[in-house]
Amino acid sequence: MIYGTVTTGTNWKFLKLTKQTIEIDLVEYFINDLGKILGILASGLHSSIN
């Protein structure tokens, strides 16, 4: 799996590529949702370690 992030610095979108399938999180996260953004980033890191 490959995890990706697109950001303007204040707006964030997340993606995941598995083989030839891409999943795009339709939710756009904003910088005031910092806890959610950090949680998503941490989850991707945790998944890539295991």
mmCIF file of the N, C-alpha and C atoms, coordinates in Angstrom:
data_MODEL
# 
_entry.id   MODEL 
# 
loop_
_atom_site.group_PDB 
_atom_site.id 
_atom_site.type_symbol 
_atom_site.label_atom_id 
_atom_site.label_alt_id 
_atom_site.label_comp_id 
_atom_site.label_asym_id 
_atom_site.label_entity_id 
_atom_site.label_seq_id 
_atom_site.pdbx_PDB_ins_code 
_atom_site.Cartn_x 
_atom_site.Cartn_y 
_atom_site.Cartn_z 
_atom_site.occupancy 
_atom_site.B_iso_or_equiv 
_atom_site.pdbx_formal_charge 
_atom_site.auth_seq_id 
_atom_site.auth_comp_id 
_atom_site.auth_asym_id 
_atom_site.auth_atom_id 
_atom_site.pdbx_PDB_model_num 
ATOM 1   N N  . MET A 1 1  ? 0.834   -1.185 0.000  1.00 0.00 ? 1  MET A N  1 
ATOM 2   C CA . MET A 1 1  ? 0.000   0.000  0.000  1.00 0.00 ? 1  MET A CA 1 
ATOM 3   C C  . MET A 1 1  ? 0.876   1.245  0.000  1.00 0.00 ? 1  MET A C  1 
ATOM 4   N N  . ILE A 1 2  ? 0.379   2.250  -0.679 1.00 0.00 ? 2  ILE A N  1 
ATOM 5   C CA . ILE A 1 2  ? 1.026   3.555  -0.677 1.00 0.00 ? 2  ILE A CA 1 
ATOM 6   C C  . ILE A 1 2  ? -0.015  4.567  -0.215 1.00 0.00 ? 2  ILE A C  1 
ATOM 7   N N  . TYR A 1 3  ? 0.347   5.349  0.775  1.00 0.00 ? 3  TYR A N  1 
ATOM 8   C CA . TYR A 1 3  ? -0.549  6.374  1.293  1.00 0.00 ? 3  TYR A CA 1 
ATOM 9   C C  . TYR A 1 3  ? -0.115  7.727  0.754  1.00 0.00 ? 3  TYR A C  1 
ATOM 10  N N  . GLY A 1 4  ? -1.083  8.587  0.464  1.00 0.00 ? 4  GLY A N  1 
ATOM 11  C CA . GLY A 1 4  ? -0.754  9.900  -0.057 1.00 0.00 ? 4  GLY A CA 1 
ATOM 12  C C  . GLY A 1 4  ? -1.593  10.982 0.587  1.00 0.00 ? 4  GLY A C  1 
ATOM 13  N N  . THR A 1 5  ? -1.055  12.174 0.536  1.00 0.00 ? 5  THR A N  1 
ATOM 14  C CA . THR A 1 5  ? -1.727  13.346 1.078  1.00 0.00 ? 5  THR A CA 1 
ATOM 15  C C  . THR A 1 5  ? -1.556  14.490 0.099  1.00 0.00 ? 5  THR A C  1 
ATOM 16  N N  . VAL A 1 6  ? -2.629  15.223 -0.099 1.00 0.00 ? 6  VAL A N  1 
ATOM 17  C CA . VAL A 1 6  ? -2.581  16.447 -0.890 1.00 0.00 ? 6  VAL A CA 1 
ATOM 18  C C  . VAL A 1 6  ? -3.029  17.568 0.036  1.00 0.00 ? 6  VAL A C  1 
ATOM 19  N N  . THR A 1 7  ? -2.254  18.650 0.080  1.00 0.00 ? 7  THR A N  1 
ATOM 20  C CA . THR A 1 7  ? -2.601  19.727 0.989  1.00 0.00 ? 7  THR A CA 1 
ATOM 21  C C  . THR A 1 7  ? -2.236  21.084 0.407  1.00 0.00 ? 7  THR A C  1 
ATOM 22  N N  . THR A 1 8  ? -3.031  22.068 0.787  1.00 0.00 ? 8  THR A N  1 
ATOM 23  C CA . THR A 1 8  ? -2.700  23.457 0.486  1.00 0.00 ? 8  THR A CA 1 
ATOM 24  C C  . THR A 1 8  ? -2.050  24.089 1.715  1.00 0.00 ? 8  THR A C  1 
ATOM 25  N N  . GLY A 1 9  ? -1.980  23.316 2.778  1.00 0.00 ? 9  GLY A N  1 
ATOM 26  C CA . GLY A 1 9  ? -1.482  23.815 4.053  1.00 0.00 ? 9  GLY A CA 1 
ATOM 27  C C  . GLY A 1 9  ? -2.620  24.020 5.037  1.00 0.00 ? 9  GLY A C  1 
ATOM 28  N N  . THR A 1 10 ? -3.788  24.384 4.514  1.00 0.00 ? 10 THR A N  1 
ATOM 29  C CA . THR A 1 10 ? -4.962  24.543 5.373  1.00 0.00 ? 10 THR A CA 1 
ATOM 30  C C  . THR A 1 10 ? -6.037  23.508 5.049  1.00 0.00 ? 10 THR A C  1 
ATOM 31  N N  . ASN A 1 11 ? -6.043  22.990 3.831  1.00 0.00 ? 11 ASN A N  1 
ATOM 32  C CA . ASN A 1 11 ? -7.002  21.966 3.411  1.00 0.00 ? 11 ASN A CA 1 
ATOM 33  C C  . ASN A 1 11 ? -6.224  20.680 3.112  1.00 0.00 ? 11 ASN A C  1 
ATOM 34  N N  . TRP A 1 12 ? -6.756  19.541 3.554  1.00 0.00 ? 12 TRP A N  1 
ATOM 35  C CA . TRP A 1 12 ? -6.070  18.260 3.421  1.00 0.00 ? 12 TRP A CA 1 
ATOM 36  C C  . TRP A 1 12 ? -6.995  17.219 2.807  1.00 0.00 ? 12 TRP A C  1 
ATOM 37  N N  . LYS A 1 13 ? -6.448  16.373 1.909  1.00 0.00 ? 13 LYS A N  1 
ATOM 38  C CA . LYS A 1 13 ? -7.141  15.215 1.338  1.00 0.00 ? 13 LYS A CA 1 
ATOM 39  C C  . LYS A 1 13 ? -6.196  14.028 1.461  1.00 0.00 ? 13 LYS A C  1 
ATOM 40  N N  . PHE A 1 14 ? -6.763  12.826 1.621  1.00 0.00 ? 14 PHE A N  1 
ATOM 41  C CA . PHE A 1 14 ? -5.960  11.622 1.808  1.00 0.00 ? 14 PHE A CA 1 
ATOM 42  C C  . PHE A 1 14 ? -6.326  10.573 0.771  1.00 0.00 ? 14 PHE A C  1 
ATOM 43  N N  . LEU A 1 15 ? -5.312  9.796  0.344  1.00 0.00 ? 15 LEU A N  1 
ATOM 44  C CA . LEU A 1 15 ? -5.475  8.769  -0.671 1.00 0.00 ? 15 LEU A CA 1 
ATOM 45  C C  . LEU A 1 15 ? -4.742  7.501  -0.245 1.00 0.00 ? 15 LEU A C  1 
ATOM 46  N N  . LYS A 1 16 ? -5.162  6.370  -0.815 1.00 0.00 ? 16 LYS A N  1 
ATOM 47  C CA . LYS A 1 16 ? -4.462  5.103  -0.563 1.00 0.00 ? 16 LYS A CA 1 
ATOM 48  C C  . LYS A 1 16 ? -4.447  4.304  -1.862 1.00 0.00 ? 16 LYS A C  1 
ATOM 49  N N  . LEU A 1 17 ? -3.274  3.844  -2.266 1.00 0.00 ? 17 LEU A N  1 
ATOM 50  C CA . LEU A 1 17 ? -3.117  3.029  -3.466 1.00 0.00 ? 17 LEU A CA 1 
ATOM 51  C C  . LEU A 1 17 ? -2.799  1.605  -3.051 1.00 0.00 ? 17 LEU A C  1 
ATOM 52  N N  . THR A 1 18 ? -3.633  0.662  -3.466 1.00 0.00 ? 18 THR A N  1 
ATOM 53  C CA . THR A 1 18 ? -3.422  -0.753 -3.207 1.00 0.00 ? 18 THR A CA 1 
ATOM 54  C C  . THR A 1 18 ? -3.412  -1.458 -4.552 1.00 0.00 ? 18 THR A C  1 
ATOM 55  N N  . LYS A 1 19 ? -2.263  -1.984 -4.941 1.00 0.00 ? 19 LYS A N  1 
ATOM 56  C CA . LYS A 1 19 ? -2.052  -2.578 -6.265 1.00 0.00 ? 19 LYS A CA 1 
ATOM 57  C C  . LYS A 1 19 ? -2.440  -1.549 -7.321 1.00 0.00 ? 19 LYS A C  1 
ATOM 58  N N  . GLN A 1 20 ? -3.527  -1.753 -8.032 1.00 0.00 ? 20 GLN A N  1 
ATOM 59  C CA . GLN A 1 20 ? -3.937  -0.792 -9.064 1.00 0.00 ? 20 GLN A CA 1 
ATOM 60  C C  . GLN A 1 20 ? -5.240  -0.089 -8.701 1.00 0.00 ? 20 GLN A C  1 
ATOM 61  N N  . THR A 1 21 ? -5.585  -0.114 -7.436 1.00 0.00 ? 21 THR A N  1 
ATOM 62  C CA . THR A 1 21 ? -6.818  0.523  -6.973 1.00 0.00 ? 21 THR A CA 1 
ATOM 63  C C  . THR A 1 21 ? -6.481  1.695  -6.066 1.00 0.00 ? 21 THR A C  1 
ATOM 64  N N  . ILE A 1 22 ? -7.051  2.848  -6.403 1.00 0.00 ? 22 ILE A N  1 
ATOM 65  C CA . ILE A 1 22 ? -6.834  4.022  -5.562 1.00 0.00 ? 22 ILE A CA 1 
ATOM 66  C C  . ILE A 1 22 ? -8.123  4.344  -4.812 1.00 0.00 ? 22 ILE A C  1 
ATOM 67  N N  . GLU A 1 23 ? -7.973  4.616  -3.538 1.00 0.00 ? 23 GLU A N  1 
ATOM 68  C CA . GLU A 1 23 ? -9.097  5.041  -2.701 1.00 0.00 ? 23 GLU A CA 1 
ATOM 69  C C  . GLU A 1 23 ? -8.845  6.492  -2.320 1.00 0.00 ? 23 GLU A C  1 
ATOM 70  N N  . ILE A 1 24 ? -9.839  7.331  -2.554 1.00 0.00 ? 24 ILE A N  1 
ATOM 71  C CA . ILE A 1 24 ? -9.731  8.746  -2.233 1.00 0.00 ? 24 ILE A CA 1 
ATOM 72  C C  . ILE A 1 24 ? -10.753 9.073  -1.162 1.00 0.00 ? 24 ILE A C  1 
ATOM 73  N N  . ASP A 1 25 ? -10.291 9.597  -0.046 1.00 0.00 ? 25 ASP A N  1 
ATOM 74  C CA . ASP A 1 25 ? -11.191 10.038 1.019  1.00 0.00 ? 25 ASP A CA 1 
ATOM 75  C C  . ASP A 1 25 ? -11.921 11.278 0.517  1.00 0.00 ? 25 ASP A C  1 
ATOM 76  N N  . LEU A 1 26 ? -13.229 11.210 0.409  1.00 0.00 ? 26 LEU A N  1 
ATOM 77  C CA . LEU A 1 26 ? -14.014 12.313 -0.145 1.00 0.00 ? 26 LEU A CA 1 
ATOM 78  C C  . LEU A 1 26 ? -14.136 13.497 0.812  1.00 0.00 ? 26 LEU A C  1 
ATOM 79  N N  . VAL A 1 27 ? -13.796 13.255 2.065  1.00 0.00 ? 27 VAL A N  1 
ATOM 80  C CA . VAL A 1 27 ? -13.873 14.327 3.058  1.00 0.00 ? 27 VAL A CA 1 
ATOM 81  C C  . VAL A 1 27 ? -12.659 15.232 2.903  1.00 0.00 ? 27 VAL A C  1 
ATOM 82  N N  . GLU A 1 28 ? -12.875 16.524 2.923  1.00 0.00 ? 28 GLU A N  1 
ATOM 83  C CA . GLU A 1 28 ? -11.773 17.480 2.934  1.00 0.00 ? 28 GLU A CA 1 
ATOM 84  C C  . GLU A 1 28 ? -11.602 17.957 4.369  1.00 0.00 ? 28 GLU A C  1 
ATOM 85  N N  . TYR A 1 29 ? -10.395 17.777 4.886  1.00 0.00 ? 29 TYR A N  1 
ATOM 86  C CA . TYR A 1 29 ? -10.110 18.138 6.268  1.00 0.00 ? 29 TYR A CA 1 
ATOM 87  C C  . TYR A 1 29 ? -9.458  19.520 6.297  1.00 0.00 ? 29 TYR A C  1 
ATOM 88  N N  . PHE A 1 30 ? -9.796  20.286 7.297  1.00 0.00 ? 30 PHE A N  1 
ATOM 89  C CA . PHE A 1 30 ? -9.266  21.633 7.430  1.00 0.00 ? 30 PHE A CA 1 
ATOM 90  C C  . PHE A 1 30 ? -8.322  21.690 8.623  1.00 0.00 ? 30 PHE A C  1 
ATOM 91  N N  . ILE A 1 31 ? -7.437  22.653 8.624  1.00 0.00 ? 31 ILE A N  1 
ATOM 92  C CA . ILE A 1 31 ? -6.385  22.739 9.637  1.00 0.00 ? 31 ILE A CA 1 
ATOM 93  C C  . ILE A 1 31 ? -6.959  22.809 11.055 1.00 0.00 ? 31 ILE A C  1 
ATOM 94  N N  . ASN A 1 32 ? -8.184  23.305 11.217 1.00 0.00 ? 32 ASN A N  1 
ATOM 95  C CA . ASN A 1 32 ? -8.771  23.325 12.559 1.00 0.00 ? 32 ASN A CA 1 
ATOM 96  C C  . ASN A 1 32 ? -9.186  21.924 13.016 1.00 0.00 ? 32 ASN A C  1 
ATOM 97  N N  . ASP A 1 33 ? -9.130  20.915 12.099 1.00 0.00 ? 33 ASP A N  1 
ATOM 98  C CA . ASP A 1 33 ? -9.358  19.505 12.443 1.00 0.00 ? 33 ASP A CA 1 
ATOM 99  C C  . ASP A 1 33 ? -8.016  18.802 12.662 1.00 0.00 ? 33 ASP A C  1 
ATOM 100 N N  . LEU A 1 34 ? -7.074  19.496 13.278 1.00 0.00 ? 34 LEU A N  1 
ATOM 101 C CA . LEU A 1 34 ? -5.710  19.002 13.412 1.00 0.00 ? 34 LEU A CA 1 
ATOM 102 C C  . LEU A 1 34 ? -5.648  17.622 14.063 1.00 0.00 ? 34 LEU A C  1 
ATOM 103 N N  . GLY A 1 35 ? -6.482  17.372 15.049 1.00 0.00 ? 35 GLY A N  1 
ATOM 104 C CA . GLY A 1 35 ? -6.489  16.058 15.697 1.00 0.00 ? 35 GLY A CA 1 
ATOM 105 C C  . GLY A 1 35 ? -6.835  14.951 14.718 1.00 0.00 ? 35 GLY A C  1 
ATOM 106 N N  . LYS A 1 36 ? -7.820  15.173 13.857 1.00 0.00 ? 36 LYS A N  1 
ATOM 107 C CA . LYS A 1 36 ? -8.195  14.175 12.845 1.00 0.00 ? 36 LYS A CA 1 
ATOM 108 C C  . LYS A 1 36 ? -7.070  13.978 11.836 1.00 0.00 ? 36 LYS A C  1 
ATOM 109 N N  . ILE A 1 37 ? -6.473  15.078 11.389 1.00 0.00 ? 37 ILE A N  1 
ATOM 110 C CA . ILE A 1 37 ? -5.379  14.996 10.416 1.00 0.00 ? 37 ILE A CA 1 
ATOM 111 C C  . ILE A 1 37 ? -4.222  14.192 10.992 1.00 0.00 ? 37 ILE A C  1 
ATOM 112 N N  . LEU A 1 38 ? -3.818  14.498 12.208 1.00 0.00 ? 38 LEU A N  1 
ATOM 113 C CA . LEU A 1 38 ? -2.717  13.767 12.842 1.00 0.00 ? 38 LEU A CA 1 
ATOM 114 C C  . LEU A 1 38 ? -3.080  12.306 13.068 1.00 0.00 ? 38 LEU A C  1 
ATOM 115 N N  . GLY A 1 39 ? -4.337  12.038 13.393 1.00 0.00 ? 39 GLY A N  1 
ATOM 116 C CA . GLY A 1 39 ? -4.788  10.663 13.578 1.00 0.00 ? 39 GLY A CA 1 
ATOM 117 C C  . GLY A 1 39 ? -4.709  9.869  12.287 1.00 0.00 ? 39 GLY A C  1 
ATOM 118 N N  . ILE A 1 40 ? -5.089  10.469 11.180 1.00 0.00 ? 40 ILE A N  1 
ATOM 119 C CA . ILE A 1 40 ? -5.018  9.798  9.879  1.00 0.00 ? 40 ILE A CA 1 
ATOM 120 C C  . ILE A 1 40 ? -3.559  9.548  9.501  1.00 0.00 ? 40 ILE A C  1 
ATOM 121 N N  . LEU A 1 41 ? -2.707  10.534 9.684  1.00 0.00 ? 41 LEU A N  1 
ATOM 122 C CA . LEU A 1 41 ? -1.284  10.360 9.386  1.00 0.00 ? 41 LEU A CA 1 
ATOM 123 C C  . LEU A 1 41 ? -0.670  9.264  10.250 1.00 0.00 ? 41 LEU A C  1 
ATOM 124 N N  . ALA A 1 42 ? -0.997  9.265  11.536 1.00 0.00 ? 42 ALA A N  1 
ATOM 125 C CA . ALA A 1 42 ? -0.467  8.253  12.449 1.00 0.00 ? 42 ALA A CA 1 
ATOM 126 C C  . ALA A 1 42 ? -0.976  6.864  12.070 1.00 0.00 ? 42 ALA A C  1 
ATOM 127 N N  . SER A 1 43 ? -2.223  6.765  11.655 1.00 0.00 ? 43 SER A N  1 
ATOM 128 C CA . SER A 1 43 ? -2.793  5.487  11.256 1.00 0.00 ? 43 SER A CA 1 
ATOM 129 C C  . SER A 1 43 ? -2.067  4.928  10.027 1.00 0.00 ? 43 SER A C  1 
ATOM 130 N N  . GLY A 1 44 ? -1.764  5.793  9.064  1.00 0.00 ? 44 GLY A N  1 
ATOM 131 C CA . GLY A 1 44 ? -1.016  5.357  7.881  1.00 0.00 ? 44 GLY A CA 1 
ATOM 132 C C  . GLY A 1 44 ? 0.379   4.890  8.238  1.00 0.00 ? 44 GLY A C  1 
ATOM 133 N N  . LEU A 1 45 ? 1.036   5.603  9.126  1.00 0.00 ? 45 LEU A N  1 
ATOM 134 C CA . LEU A 1 45 ? 2.372   5.191  9.569  1.00 0.00 ? 45 LEU A CA 1 
ATOM 135 C C  . LEU A 1 45 ? 2.321   3.864  10.301 1.00 0.00 ? 45 LEU A C  1 
ATOM 136 N N  . HIS A 1 46 ? 1.339   3.709  11.167 1.00 0.00 ? 46 HIS A N  1 
ATOM 137 C CA . HIS A 1 46 ? 1.194   2.475  11.942 1.00 0.00 ? 46 HIS A CA 1 
ATOM 138 C C  . HIS A 1 46 ? 0.936   1.294  11.005 1.00 0.00 ? 46 HIS A C  1 
ATOM 139 N N  . SER A 1 47 ? 0.079   1.482  9.990  1.00 0.00 ? 47 SER A N  1 
ATOM 140 C CA . SER A 1 47 ? -0.231  0.426  9.043  1.00 0.00 ? 47 SER A CA 1 
ATOM 141 C C  . SER A 1 47 ? 0.991   0.023  8.213  1.00 0.00 ? 47 SER A C  1 
ATOM 142 N N  . SER A 1 48 ? 1.818   1.006  7.871  1.00 0.00 ? 48 SER A N  1 
ATOM 143 C CA . SER A 1 48 ? 2.989   0.692  7.035  1.00 0.00 ? 48 SER A CA 1 
ATOM 144 C C  . SER A 1 48 ? 4.072   -0.021 7.835  1.00 0.00 ? 48 SER A C  1 
ATOM 145 N N  . ILE A 1 49 ? 4.093   0.154  9.141  1.00 0.00 ? 49 ILE A N  1 
ATOM 146 C CA . ILE A 1 49 ? 5.079   -0.520 9.984  1.00 0.00 ? 49 ILE A CA 1 
ATOM 147 C C  . ILE A 1 49 ? 4.707   -1.976 10.190 1.00 0.00 ? 49 ILE A C  1 
ATOM 148 N N  . ASN A 1 50 ? 3.423   -2.249 10.328 1.00 0.00 ? 50 ASN A N  1 
ATOM 149 C CA . ASN A 1 50 ? 2.963   -3.633 10.574 1.00 0.00 ? 50 ASN A CA 1 
ATOM 150 C C  . ASN A 1 50 ? 2.866   -4.380 9.326  1.00 0.00 ? 50 ASN A C  1 
# 
